Amino acid sequence: MTDFDYKKYSLENLENWLHDALSSAEASPHEIYSTIRKVVQDEYNYHKEQSQKCFGLLELMTGHRSVDFSAAFVCDIVTGK
């Protein structure tokens, strides 16, 4: 049985996709940048939401007051605020 290196597989795919996007006559550098940035922002938002859910559940389980998530997580990756 062979070992599958998922990290290597993922990074090679990323490299291939970047080569493909850069080789495309129709994709501008700004479109490539915007797409990569959107994926990173989407991942950040997803994990932030999941973290907030877990934090709220932990608060309930430990008997603490309810949490105002807008105040608990004030740093946005886009604005830095």
Order of alpha helices (4+ residues) and beta strands (2+ residues): alpha-alpha-alpha
